[in-house]
């Protein structure tokens, strides 16, 4: 073999070796999907070249019958962990505190004013956008946050040229609640209790539960109380009481996660087809 042919062969091997290294690097899975656990170098390697979507769980600390007061945080956190790989997303740290003034009187509850919550959420969203995420998916676990989230997302999305989806999982899963339980749900009712039971069975306390702990939510505009009268609020009279059944909990958990993931995938696909904020 001549020296010239030898040098050409070495060059080809070097090019091919680099190609295969690039290919294998792209195929390597992240060591974790949680931003809390990633080092900054790996984050830099992942975002935005390989991952452009982030899941942001938001919730609150408030009474939930005989399940954890952090249910509104624990549900979207567990949901994020279950679906992150299927939607190719990272998981941002949870915003654990929310707007819950009507429950503030209950032991252990913490309520943030809308005036404080709004700019904090805006800063989080803008910083996620600045870090290279194109799609920000807010997994909201608490109804009291909804008005502010709806208020701030359009200005951030349009200002930062990112795409934002807010999911209120309990509303999205209304049909699944009725399918699994054969009736409507409630705050700390069959739906939330089942989801938590599937993830943290050791932290639910059916021995502390009685039906008298529940109240039916009043019709819109009829009346309201501060504090609320019960830590379990039923959407419909006679429906939504916790069941504490393991089989229902596992079925509900799986079907809710699948529906949330399917919605995210569908929205991302439609955004891409429309070509918005590429």
Backbone as CSV, one residue per row, in Angstrom:
resi,resn,N_x,N_y,N_z,CA_x,CA_y,CA_z,C_x,C_y,C_z
1,UNK,0.856,-1.192,0.000,0.000,0.000,0.000,0.893,1.244,0.000
2,UNK,0.580,2.162,-0.912,1.364,3.386,-0.976,1.017,4.288,0.194
3,UNK,1.895,5.247,0.471,1.666,6.199,1.567,0.424,7.033,1.282
4,UNK,0.216,7.381,-0.009,-0.941,8.199,-0.374,-2.241,7.470,-0.076
5,UNK,-2.285,6.178,-0.481,-3.505,5.390,-0.251,-3.730,5.186,1.248
6,UNK,-2.633,5.022,1.977,-2.738,4.845,3.432,-3.333,6.094,4.090
7,UNK,-2.868,7.274,3.649,-3.381,8.525,4.224,-4.857,8.728,3.885
8,UNK,-5.238,8.376,2.646,-6.647,8.490,2.239,-7.517,7.569,3.084
9,UNK,-7.027,6.336,3.297,-7.774,5.366,4.107,-7.947,5.864,5.543
10,UNK,-6.889,6.431,6.107,-6.965,6.976,7.470,-7.982,8.109,7.561
11,UNK,-7.980,8.965,6.520,-8.916,10.079,6.498,-10.350,9.585,6.438
12,UNK,-10.614,8.569,5.596,-11.968,8.013,5.483,-12.414,7.379,6.791
13,UNK,-11.503,6.669,7.443,-11.831,6.040,8.715,-12.146,7.085,9.762
14,UNK,-11.392,8.197,9.721,-11.627,9.279,10.684,-12.996,9.907,10.484
15,UNK,-13.347,10.125,9.189,-14.651,10.727,8.877,-15.775,9.797,9.292
16,UNK,-15.626,8.516,8.937,-16.666,7.541,9.288,-16.785,7.386,10.791
17,UNK,-15.647,7.387,11.485,-15.688,7.278,12.943,-16.413,8.442,13.573
18,UNK,-16.152,9.658,13.038,-16.850,10.832,13.552,-18.329,10.756,13.295
19,UNK,-18.700,10.238,12.107,-20.122,10.110,11.769,-20.825,9.187,12.749
20,UNK,-20.209,8.010,13.001,-20.843,7.051,13.897,-20.897,7.567,15.325
21,UNK,-19.890,8.380,15.714,-19.933,8.979,17.045,-21.101,9.943,17.158
22,UNK,-21.319,10.726,16.091,-22.441,11.671,16.091,-23.760,10.906,16.156
23,UNK,-23.855,9.851,15.339,-25.083,9.073,15.321,-25.377,8.480,16.694
24,UNK,-24.350,7.909,17.311,-24.581,7.270,18.602,-24.897,8.295,19.671
25,UNK,-24.296,9.490,19.572,-24.584,10.536,20.557,-26.043,10.950,20.493
26,UNK,-26.599,10.990,19.271,-27.994,11.374,19.121,-28.932,10.314,19.677
27,UNK,-28.466,9.060,19.653,-29.311,7.973,20.123,-29.268,7.795,21.638
28,UNK,-28.292,8.418,22.287,-28.149,8.260,23.734,-29.316,8.937,24.442
29,UNK,-29.919,8.213,25.370,-31.035,8.775,26.125,-30.507,9.694,27.222
30,UNK,-31.278,10.718,27.618,-30.861,11.558,28.743,-30.703,10.710,29.999
31,UNK,-29.774,11.074,30.862,-29.606,10.326,32.111,-30.826,10.480,33.004
32,UNK,-31.565,11.573,32.835,-32.801,11.819,33.573,-33.634,12.813,32.787
33,UNK,-34.933,12.812,33.003,-35.812,13.800,32.374,-36.044,15.005,33.287
34,UNK,-35.536,14.948,34.512,-35.823,16.001,35.494,-34.724,17.055,35.508
35,UNK,-35.101,18.291,35.259,-34.135,19.388,35.265,-33.426,19.505,36.606
36,UNK,-34.107,19.197,37.673,-33.505,19.241,39.007,-32.267,18.362,39.118
37,UNK,-32.226,17.285,38.345,-31.164,16.292,38.471,-30.129,16.356,37.362
38,UNK,-30.364,17.175,36.347,-29.415,17.322,35.249,-28.294,18.289,35.624
39,UNK,-27.077,17.981,35.201,-26.025,18.988,35.307,-26.157,19.944,34.119
40,UNK,-25.555,21.112,34.244,-25.777,22.130,33.211,-25.185,21.728,31.861
41,UNK,-24.080,20.927,31.890,-23.488,20.523,30.621,-24.426,19.603,29.833
42,UNK,-25.068,18.652,30.538,-25.992,17.768,29.837,-27.214,18.538,29.355
43,UNK,-27.692,19.473,30.165,-28.818,20.309,29.725,-28.454,21.022,28.425
44,UNK,-27.248,21.560,28.367,-26.801,22.279,27.173,-26.749,21.362,25.957
45,UNK,-26.386,20.101,26.161,-26.329,19.140,25.070,-27.723,18.720,24.595
46,UNK,-28.700,18.800,25.491,-30.048,18.332,25.175,-30.940,19.419,24.575
47,UNK,-30.861,20.633,25.115,-31.801,21.713,24.766,-31.066,22.814,24.015
48,UNK,-31.549,23.205,22.832,-32.770,22.733,22.151,-32.509,21.699,21.057
49,UNK,-31.270,21.238,20.910,-30.945,20.403,19.745,-31.686,19.075,19.743
50,UNK,-31.928,18.492,20.930,-32.582,17.181,20.992,-33.924,17.216,21.706
51,UNK,-34.101,18.173,22.594,-35.361,18.286,23.339,-35.808,19.748,23.312
52,UNK,-37.040,19.978,22.851,-37.558,21.346,22.739,-38.812,21.567,23.580
53,UNK,-39.194,20.556,24.356,-40.436,20.629,25.134,-40.135,20.463,26.612
54,UNK,-40.804,21.255,27.436,-40.660,21.146,28.887,-42.038,21.039,29.527
55,UNK,-42.140,20.173,30.530,-43.365,20.024,31.315,-43.179,20.778,32.623
56,UNK,-44.100,21.680,32.920,-44.035,22.459,34.158,-45.231,22.110,35.041
57,UNK,-45.038,21.301,36.097,-46.140,21.019,37.026,-46.367,22.215,37.954
58,UNK,-47.621,22.596,38.121,-47.967,23.653,39.073,-49.141,23.176,39.924
59,UNK,-49.176,23.604,41.186,-50.239,23.124,42.066,-50.468,24.017,43.255
60,UNK,-50.646,23.407,44.422,-50.928,24.162,45.646,-50.789,23.242,46.854
61,UNK,-50.833,23.845,48.023,-50.891,23.105,49.284,-52.221,23.452,49.940
62,UNK,-53.131,22.479,49.991,-54.448,22.729,50.555,-55.086,21.397,50.960
63,UNK,-56.129,21.413,51.810,-56.732,20.162,52.284,-57.386,19.369,51.157
64,UNK,-57.221,18.057,51.240,-57.801,17.136,50.257,-58.386,15.927,50.968
65,UNK,-59.342,16.137,51.824,-59.981,15.018,52.501,-58.981,14.213,53.293
66,UNK,-58.805,12.925,52.925,-57.892,12.049,53.659,-56.689,11.638,52.805
67,UNK,-56.388,12.452,51.794,-55.196,12.239,50.978,-54.272,13.439,51.170
68,UNK,-53.043,13.400,50.660,-52.071,14.456,50.968,-52.533,15.864,50.608
69,UNK,-52.144,16.819,51.457,-52.449,18.229,51.180,-51.713,18.717,49.936
70,UNK,-50.661,18.021,49.548,-49.925,18.377,48.336,-50.399,17.655,47.088
71,UNK,-51.616,17.129,47.123,-52.152,16.385,45.971,-52.054,17.171,44.672
72,UNK,-52.337,18.473,44.730,-52.316,19.284,43.510,-50.916,19.411,42.917
73,UNK,-49.890,19.116,43.713,-48.516,19.063,43.218,-48.133,17.640,42.817
74,UNK,-48.527,16.691,43.648,-48.119,15.300,43.456,-48.693,14.700,42.179
75,UNK,-49.931,15.064,41.837,-50.547,14.521,40.618,-49.806,14.987,39.362
76,UNK,-49.635,16.303,39.132,-48.927,16.691,37.906,-47.459,16.264,37.881
77,UNK,-46.834,16.143,39.056,-45.460,15.633,39.095,-45.401,14.191,38.600
78,UNK,-46.278,13.344,39.141,-46.311,11.939,38.729,-46.670,11.826,37.249
79,UNK,-47.593,12.649,36.823,-48.015,12.663,35.421,-46.834,13.004,34.514
80,UNK,-46.079,14.015,34.913,-44.917,14.430,34.126,-43.900,13.302,34.009
81,UNK,-43.644,12.620,35.111,-42.684,11.518,35.082,-43.158,10.394,34.160
82,UNK,-44.464,10.144,34.156,-45.009,9.056,33.346,-44.968,9.356,31.848
83,UNK,-45.153,10.606,31.461,-45.325,10.923,30.040,-44.117,11.604,29.396
84,UNK,-43.122,12.003,30.184,-42.021,12.815,29.651,-41.322,12.153,28.466
85,UNK,-41.031,10.871,28.580,-40.324,10.190,27.489,-41.181,10.118,26.230
86,UNK,-42.470,9.849,26.395,-43.338,9.673,25.224,-43.564,10.971,24.466
87,UNK,-43.416,12.110,25.130,-43.567,13.404,24.441,-42.211,14.090,24.263
88,UNK,-41.136,13.370,24.565,-39.758,13.872,24.458,-39.603,15.226,25.143
89,UNK,-39.832,15.231,26.445,-39.776,16.475,27.210,-38.895,16.323,28.435
90,UNK,-38.396,17.455,28.915,-37.799,17.536,30.240,-38.871,17.993,31.220
91,UNK,-38.613,17.789,32.506,-39.565,18.161,33.552,-38.964,19.273,34.397
92,UNK,-39.601,20.429,34.400,-39.140,21.542,35.225,-39.538,21.297,36.686
93,UNK,-38.808,21.884,37.638,-39.215,21.774,39.044,-40.626,22.316,39.255
94,UNK,-41.356,21.687,40.144,-42.756,22.033,40.394,-42.891,23.370,41.109
95,UNK,-43.893,24.151,40.672,-44.286,25.348,41.420,-45.320,24.901,42.452
96,UNK,-44.861,24.698,43.683,-45.652,23.988,44.695,-46.748,24.807,45.365
97,UNK,-46.689,26.119,45.262,-47.670,26.953,45.956,-48.601,27.614,44.957
98,UNK,-49.883,27.732,45.348,-50.866,28.302,44.447,-51.841,29.218,45.146
99,UNK,-52.897,29.562,44.439,-53.892,30.529,44.902,-55.079,29.775,45.485
100,UNK,-55.214,29.775,46.806,-56.293,29.007,47.449,-56.813,29.713,48.693
101,UNK,-57.303,30.959,48.561,-57.718,31.741,49.741,-58.896,31.134,50.492
102,UNK,-59.806,30.449,49.793,-60.984,29.901,50.465,-60.644,28.688,51.339
103,UNK,-59.430,28.170,51.192,-59.008,27.028,52.007,-57.872,27.374,52.968
104,UNK,-57.518,28.629,52.991,-56.367,29.062,53.787,-56.540,28.778,55.273
105,UNK,-57.786,28.737,55.754,-58.042,28.542,57.182,-57.751,27.124,57.657
106,UNK,-57.678,26.163,56.728,-57.436,24.774,57.117,-55.975,24.587,57.525
107,UNK,-55.718,23.744,58.522,-54.341,23.488,58.950,-53.462,23.003,57.800
108,UNK,-52.290,23.614,57.672,-51.321,23.201,56.657,-51.490,23.841,55.307
109,UNK,-52.554,24.596,55.092,-52.783,25.229,53.792,-51.908,26.476,53.644
110,UNK,-51.473,26.738,52.415,-50.682,27.935,52.107,-51.257,28.550,50.841
111,UNK,-51.615,29.830,50.909,-52.198,30.511,49.753,-51.319,31.685,49.327
112,UNK,-51.058,31.778,48.039,-50.286,32.873,47.463,-51.250,33.851,46.799
113,UNK,-51.041,35.133,46.994,-51.930,36.120,46.378,-51.726,36.136,44.866
114,UNK,-52.786,36.423,44.110,-52.632,36.522,42.653,-51.583,37.559,42.248
115,UNK,-51.476,38.627,43.053,-50.517,39.693,42.742,-49.078,39.206,42.840
116,UNK,-48.831,38.238,43.738,-47.487,37.659,43.858,-47.280,36.505,42.880
117,UNK,-48.338,35.745,42.653,-48.244,34.547,41.814,-47.998,34.904,40.347
118,UNK,-48.699,35.920,39.870,-48.656,36.260,38.447,-47.229,36.559,37.954
119,UNK,-46.505,37.505,38.552,-45.162,37.798,38.025,-44.182,36.649,38.206
120,UNK,-44.397,35.840,39.245,-43.510,34.701,39.468,-43.672,33.681,38.337
121,UNK,-44.920,33.394,37.960,-45.176,32.474,36.848,-44.604,33.032,35.555
122,UNK,-44.793,34.328,35.322,-44.265,34.960,34.110,-42.752,34.782,34.034
123,UNK,-42.059,35.030,35.140,-40.602,34.895,35.142,-40.173,33.457,34.862
124,UNK,-40.879,32.485,35.436,-40.544,31.083,35.174,-40.710,30.763,33.694
125,UNK,-41.844,31.143,33.112,-42.108,30.859,31.704,-41.078,31.535,30.800
126,UNK,-40.771,32.781,31.083,-39.815,33.511,30.250,-38.421,32.909,30.351
127,UNK,-38.035,32.466,31.549,-36.721,31.845,31.713,-36.642,30.499,31.016
128,UNK,-37.732,29.742,31.039,-37.747,28.474,30.304,-37.588,28.738,28.807
129,UNK,-38.256,29.779,28.316,-38.114,30.153,26.911,-36.680,30.590,26.608
130,UNK,-36.091,31.377,27.496,-34.716,31.847,27.293,-33.717,30.699,27.275
131,UNK,-34.049,29.600,27.919,-33.168,28.441,27.951,-33.270,27.568,26.709
132,UNK,-34.152,27.940,25.787,-34.201,27.251,24.508,-35.404,26.366,24.276
133,UNK,-36.313,26.283,25.255,-37.514,25.477,25.034,-38.454,26.202,24.082
134,UNK,-38.980,25.460,23.134,-39.950,26.032,22.200,-41.367,25.735,22.625
135,UNK,-41.571,24.607,23.330,-42.904,24.197,23.774,-42.922,24.107,25.293
136,UNK,-43.794,24.866,25.925,-43.935,24.836,27.379,-45.316,24.289,27.697
137,UNK,-45.347,23.135,28.358,-46.602,22.485,28.709,-46.814,22.625,30.211
138,UNK,-47.814,23.379,30.608,-48.116,23.566,32.027,-49.126,22.512,32.447
139,UNK,-48.710,21.625,33.347,-49.601,20.617,33.917,-50.140,21.178,35.216
140,UNK,-51.349,21.726,35.155,-51.928,22.405,36.310,-52.734,21.428,37.159
141,UNK,-52.431,21.401,38.460,-53.147,20.517,39.364,-54.157,21.214,40.250
142,UNK,-54.320,22.550,40.079,-55.154,23.313,41.011,-56.018,24.332,40.280
143,UNK,-57.336,24.216,40.460,-58.262,25.100,39.767,-58.081,26.571,40.095
144,UNK,-57.634,26.883,41.313,-57.448,28.282,41.709,-56.378,29.004,40.923
145,UNK,-55.499,28.257,40.250,-54.430,28.877,39.450,-54.880,29.234,38.036
146,UNK,-56.012,28.687,37.610,-56.380,28.705,36.199,-56.505,30.110,35.615
147,UNK,-57.161,31.024,36.337,-57.389,32.371,35.798,-56.070,33.097,35.528
148,UNK,-55.138,33.012,36.465,-53.847,33.678,36.277,-53.060,33.019,35.148
149,UNK,-53.061,31.700,35.100,-52.340,31.002,34.035,-52.884,31.395,32.663
150,UNK,-54.192,31.491,32.574,-54.807,31.896,31.304,-54.432,33.328,30.949
151,UNK,-54.290,34.141,31.969,-53.977,35.559,31.806,-52.569,35.794,31.273
152,UNK,-51.605,35.009,31.758,-50.198,35.317,31.482,-49.627,34.584,30.280
153,UNK,-50.260,33.503,29.857,-49.631,32.684,28.822,-49.569,33.363,27.459
154,UNK,-50.615,34.068,27.061,-50.599,34.705,25.737,-49.501,35.762,25.625
155,UNK,-49.360,36.684,26.599,-48.269,37.660,26.490,-46.885,37.021,26.428
156,UNK,-46.670,35.959,27.226,-45.360,35.307,27.209,-45.140,34.583,25.881
157,UNK,-46.151,33.847,25.427,-46.021,33.107,24.173,-45.728,34.050,23.007
158,UNK,-46.465,35.131,22.916,-46.289,36.069,21.812,-45.012,36.889,21.955
159,UNK,-44.667,37.225,23.199,-43.470,38.021,23.428,-42.188,37.245,23.214
160,UNK,-42.171,36.001,23.659,-40.967,35.169,23.549,-40.985,34.251,22.327
161,UNK,-42.092,34.275,21.586,-42.249,33.415,20.405,-42.052,31.937,20.770
162,UNK,-42.779,31.531,21.811,-42.813,30.126,22.205,-44.259,29.656,22.181
163,UNK,-44.453,28.352,22.328,-45.790,27.774,22.256,-46.128,27.190,23.626
164,UNK,-47.276,27.583,24.181,-47.635,27.211,25.551,-48.987,26.507,25.551
165,UNK,-49.032,25.385,26.241,-50.270,24.630,26.439,-50.500,24.486,27.937
166,UNK,-51.693,24.871,28.411,-52.072,24.696,29.817,-53.111,23.591,29.901
167,UNK,-52.846,22.585,30.728,-53.762,21.450,30.876,-54.295,21.397,32.293
168,UNK,-55.611,21.506,32.446,-56.286,21.231,33.714,-56.724,19.766,33.658
169,UNK,-55.930,18.889,34.222,-56.078,17.453,33.959,-57.433,16.901,34.382
170,UNK,-57.994,17.403,35.520,-59.253,16.854,36.024,-60.418,17.153,35.088
171,UNK,-60.369,18.296,34.397,-61.397,18.612,33.403,-61.195,17.796,32.136
172,UNK,-59.945,17.680,31.706,-59.641,16.888,30.519,-60.072,15.436,30.714
173,UNK,-59.937,14.940,31.946,-60.226,13.534,32.240,-61.658,13.303,32.699
174,UNK,-62.546,14.267,32.479,-63.931,14.132,32.944,-64.591,12.858,32.408
175,UNK,-64.365,12.569,31.130,-64.983,11.371,30.549,-64.393,10.095,31.142
176,UNK,-63.102,10.131,31.468,-62.461,8.960,32.072,-62.990,8.731,33.488
177,UNK,-63.194,9.821,34.238,-63.781,9.700,35.573,-65.127,8.988,35.500
178,UNK,-65.966,9.415,34.572,-67.296,8.816,34.448,-67.229,7.382,33.916
179,UNK,-66.216,7.107,33.104,-66.044,5.742,32.586,-65.599,4.791,33.693
180,UNK,-64.602,5.187,34.475,-64.024,4.296,35.487,-64.937,4.149,36.697
181,UNK,-65.557,5.265,37.134,-66.353,5.230,38.359,-67.860,5.178,38.110
182,UNK,-68.263,5.434,36.871,-69.685,5.427,36.551,-70.421,6.639,37.068
183,UNK,-69.684,7.696,37.438,-70.303,8.924,37.948,-69.280,10.053,37.910
184,UNK,-69.724,11.236,38.281,-68.875,12.415,38.287,-67.876,12.366,39.441
185,UNK,-66.934,13.295,39.453,-65.893,13.330,40.477,-66.052,14.483,41.445
186,UNK,-64.932,14.941,41.972,-64.958,16.036,42.924,-63.570,16.386,43.413
187,UNK,-63.453,17.526,44.050,-62.197,17.899,44.711,-61.948,16.910,45.847
188,UNK,-60.810,16.195,45.769,-60.493,15.129,46.734,-61.524,14.006,46.694
189,UNK,-62.232,13.912,45.564,-63.238,12.866,45.414,-62.643,11.607,44.832
190,UNK,-63.486,10.823,44.152,-63.037,9.550,43.594,-61.857,9.710,42.642
191,UNK,-61.865,10.781,41.828,-60.844,10.967,40.799,-59.461,11.285,41.384
192,UNK,-59.363,12.340,42.174,-58.068,12.699,42.757,-57.577,11.623,43.723
193,UNK,-58.487,11.083,44.507,-58.099,10.038,45.459,-57.526,8.832,44.731
194,UNK,-58.150,8.432,43.631,-57.677,7.283,42.877,-56.298,7.535,42.282
195,UNK,-56.097,8.710,41.713,-54.796,9.001,41.095,-53.687,8.938,42.143
196,UNK,-53.932,9.558,43.314,-52.936,9.537,44.382,-52.737,8.121,44.925
197,UNK,-53.819,7.363,45.031,-53.712,5.993,45.527,-52.805,5.156,44.634
198,UNK,-52.823,5.411,43.329,-51.990,4.656,42.402,-50.502,4.963,42.579
199,UNK,-50.185,6.158,43.092,-48.795,6.579,43.208,-48.280,6.501,44.642
200,UNK,-49.105,6.943,45.581,-48.696,7.010,46.992,-49.725,6.309,47.888
201,UNK,-49.913,5.010,47.719,-50.948,4.316,48.497,-50.726,4.400,50.006
202,UNK,-49.476,4.554,50.416,-49.178,4.612,51.847,-49.576,5.944,52.485
203,UNK,-49.947,6.925,51.657,-50.276,8.248,52.180,-51.759,8.606,52.040
204,UNK,-52.610,7.620,51.796,-54.053,7.863,51.874,-54.566,7.195,53.151
205,UNK,-55.631,7.747,53.725,-56.086,7.305,55.041,-57.595,7.048,55.055
206,UNK,-58.023,5.935,54.451,-59.461,5.625,54.443,-60.035,5.456,55.842
207,UNK,-59.192,5.116,56.805,-59.682,4.959,58.181,-60.123,6.293,58.793
208,UNK,-59.699,7.406,58.202,-60.092,8.730,58.688,-61.320,9.278,57.952
209,UNK,-61.779,8.556,56.935,-62.817,9.076,56.049,-64.225,8.744,56.526
210,UNK,-65.110,9.750,56.406,-66.555,9.535,56.522,-67.235,10.364,55.444
211,UNK,-68.415,9.930,55.018,-69.131,10.664,53.966,-69.489,12.082,54.390
212,UNK,-69.621,12.293,55.696,-69.989,13.625,56.197,-68.893,14.658,55.934
213,UNK,-67.698,14.201,55.571,-66.603,15.125,55.270,-66.819,15.848,53.945
214,UNK,-67.745,15.362,53.132,-67.939,15.904,51.784,-69.130,16.849,51.720
215,UNK,-69.022,17.839,50.840,-70.132,18.754,50.538,-70.257,18.886,49.029
216,UNK,-71.470,19.142,48.564,-71.693,19.359,47.134,-71.331,20.799,46.793
217,UNK,-70.543,20.982,45.740,-70.210,22.339,45.311,-71.479,23.078,44.895
218,UNK,-71.645,24.339,45.301,-72.862,25.074,44.933,-72.910,25.359,43.441
219,UNK,-74.093,25.487,42.871,-74.209,25.888,41.464,-73.540,27.246,41.263
220,UNK,-72.957,27.474,40.087,-72.289,28.754,39.820,-73.202,29.940,40.117
221,UNK,-72.718,30.839,40.953,-73.463,32.046,41.275,-74.484,31.907,42.382
222,UNK,-74.704,30.692,42.892,-75.736,30.482,43.910,-75.295,31.038,45.261
223,UNK,-74.169,30.601,45.765,-73.602,31.116,47.014,-72.163,30.640,47.116
224,UNK,-71.422,31.241,48.047,-70.073,30.758,48.322,-69.743,31.044,49.774
225,UNK,-68.787,30.284,50.301,-68.373,30.463,51.686,-66.857,30.588,51.755
226,UNK,-66.397,31.356,52.725,-64.965,31.435,53.033,-64.814,31.332,54.540
227,UNK,-64.165,30.286,55.051,-63.555,29.168,54.339,-64.619,28.247,53.725
228,UNK,-64.169,27.339,52.867,-65.081,26.329,52.341,-65.556,25.448,53.493
229,UNK,-66.709,24.830,53.343,-67.281,24.043,54.439,-66.667,22.664,54.572
230,UNK,-66.090,22.131,53.484,-65.562,20.774,53.508,-64.294,20.685,52.673
231,UNK,-63.447,19.725,53.024,-62.220,19.518,52.254,-62.432,18.548,51.099
232,UNK,-63.642,17.992,50.984,-64.025,17.185,49.824,-65.219,17.880,49.183
233,UNK,-65.060,18.316,47.943,-66.128,19.030,47.246,-66.629,18.241,46.062
234,UNK,-67.874,17.802,46.107,-68.447,16.960,45.049,-69.002,17.819,43.916
235,UNK,-68.768,17.399,42.682,-69.279,18.139,41.529,-70.786,17.991,41.379
236,UNK,-71.325,16.826,41.790,-72.765,16.572,41.708,-73.227,15.879,42.988
237,UNK,-74.458,16.166,43.367,-75.014,15.566,44.577,-75.053,14.045,44.450
238,UNK,-74.576,13.380,45.486,-74.615,11.924,45.526,-73.551,11.234,44.691
239,UNK,-72.653,12.012,44.068,-71.625,11.420,43.214,-70.241,11.935,43.612
240,UNK,-69.234,11.115,43.355,-67.856,11.563,43.523,-67.182,11.163,44.815
241,UNK,-67.877,10.414,45.682,-67.256,9.994,46.939,-66.059,9.076,46.658
242,UNK,-64.971,9.211,47.420,-63.811,8.326,47.223,-64.195,6.855,47.372
243,UNK,-63.577,6.004,46.551,-63.877,4.572,46.605,-62.757,3.766,47.254
244,UNK,-61.499,4.268,47.137,-60.321,3.601,47.705,-60.082,2.214,47.102
245,UNK,-60.568,1.971,45.896,-60.375,0.673,45.248,-59.089,0.674,44.425
246,UNK,-58.233,-0.284,44.693,-56.943,-0.366,44.013,-57.103,-0.552,42.511
247,UNK,-58.041,-1.394,42.081,-58.218,-1.650,40.657,-58.653,-0.391,39.918
248,UNK,-59.554,0.377,40.522,-59.981,1.628,39.897,-58.834,2.636,39.861
249,UNK,-58.049,2.683,40.945,-56.930,3.614,41.009,-55.932,3.347,39.885
250,UNK,-55.578,2.102,39.675,-54.602,1.757,38.645,-55.136,2.026,37.243
251,UNK,-56.404,1.693,37.019,-57.008,1.946,35.708,-57.092,3.440,35.430
252,UNK,-57.521,4.198,36.433,-57.677,5.641,36.262,-56.331,6.301,35.976
253,UNK,-55.323,5.941,36.748,-53.978,6.486,36.590,-53.479,6.277,35.163
254,UNK,-53.583,5.080,34.666,-53.093,4.757,33.332,-53.855,5.526,32.249
255,UNK,-55.180,5.534,32.335,-55.988,6.157,31.281,-55.835,7.675,31.276
256,UNK,-55.730,8.287,32.448,-55.536,9.738,32.506,-54.193,10.120,31.884
257,UNK,-53.142,9.406,32.253,-51.817,9.712,31.703,-51.798,9.558,30.190
258,UNK,-52.429,8.522,29.696,-52.481,8.295,28.248,-53.210,9.428,27.535
259,UNK,-54.288,9.914,28.141,-55.051,10.992,27.494,-54.266,12.299,27.492
260,UNK,-53.581,12.596,28.585,-52.777,13.816,28.650,-51.650,13.754,27.612
261,UNK,-50.954,12.625,27.545,-49.867,12.474,26.572,-50.386,12.607,25.138
262,UNK,-51.535,12.018,24.867,-52.114,12.087,23.519,-52.467,13.519,23.142
263,UNK,-52.991,14.284,24.096,-53.314,15.687,23.822,-52.053,16.466,23.482
264,UNK,-51.003,16.280,24.277,-49.753,17.002,24.036,-49.197,16.658,22.658
265,UNK,-49.165,15.382,22.328,-48.648,14.961,21.025,-49.464,15.568,19.883
266,UNK,-50.776,15.613,20.048,-51.643,16.168,19.012,-51.417,17.671,18.845
267,UNK,-51.305,18.379,19.962,-51.089,19.832,19.899,-49.730,20.149,19.284
268,UNK,-48.690,19.426,19.673,-47.361,19.654,19.102,-47.366,19.412,17.594
269,UNK,-48.038,18.354,17.187,-48.103,18.042,15.760,-48.819,19.145,14.990
270,UNK,-49.895,19.661,15.545,-50.645,20.721,14.852,-49.852,22.023,14.809
271,UNK,-49.142,22.352,15.891,-48.274,23.518,15.872,-47.224,23.391,14.770
272,UNK,-46.629,22.207,14.678,-45.591,21.984,13.664,-46.159,22.085,12.256
273,UNK,-47.333,21.509,12.042,-47.969,21.572,10.731,-48.276,23.028,10.330
274,UNK,-48.653,23.816,11.315,-48.969,25.231,11.068,-47.697,26.070,10.913
275,UNK,-46.585,25.539,11.408,-45.318,26.253,11.270,-45.176,27.456,12.182
276,UNK,-45.917,27.467,13.305,-45.856,28.644,14.173,-44.622,28.615,15.052
277,UNK,-43.950,29.760,15.115,-42.763,29.958,15.966,-41.735,28.856,15.791
278,UNK,-41.363,28.596,14.552,-40.319,27.598,14.292,-38.967,28.178,14.631
